């Protein structure tokens, strides 16, 4: 499954506005997106998008149970 253009930017934009103090799970990110009027298919889709961006260094994946995500720009 390809990452659709703009998905990462939509996630990053909402997280910048929300300014979380700690890394978030995909489910927590999905909840924040919904609170800000952004629709996403599922927490699994968010994990896929962020996992792929981790390969380029834009996102840190904290491999805990559950996985948590931190944007390298501080979000």
N, C-alpha and C positions, 0 to 999 in steps of 0.2 A: 504494500500500500504506500503510495507516494504522499509526502507531506504537501498539502495544498498551500499555495502561495498565501502568505499573510497570517497563517495560523500562529506561528511563533510570535510575530509582531503583536497580534491581538492579545496573546497571553502576557507578553512582556509589558505591554501598555497598561493592562489592568493591574498587574503586580506593582508596577511603578507607582500608580495612583494609590494602591492599598498600602504600600510600604510595609510589608510584613517584617517583624523583628527576627524571625527565624525561618529556616527552610520549611517548605510546605510539602505535603503529600499531594499526589495528583487529585485526590478527592477534595482536599481543601482548596486547591486551585480551581477545580470545577465549581465549587460552591461560590468562590469569589467572583468568578466569571459570570455566573448566573445572577449574583447580586448586582453586578454592573451592567446587566442587560446583554451580555454576550452569550450566544448559544454555542455549545460544543457537544459533539456526539456522546462522549463518555470520558470518564477518568482514564480509561485505557488509551484513548486517542491522545489525551494530553501527555501521558507517559511516553507514548510513541514519538510525538513531536519533540518533547524535551530530551528524550534519549538520543534522538538523531542529532540534535543541536549540541549535545554534550560531546559528540565526536569532533566538533570544531572548536570546543573550548568555551562556548557561550554560556553553558549551563554546567553546574557541578551536580552530579548525581551522588547522593549520600546513600550508600547501599546498606540501609538499615531495614528493619521490619516495622512499618512499610518503608519503601524507598521515599526519600525526600529530595526536593529539588531547590537549588539556589542559583540565581543568575549571577554571573561573574561581575556584573556591574553593581552588585549589592542588593538587587531585588530578590 
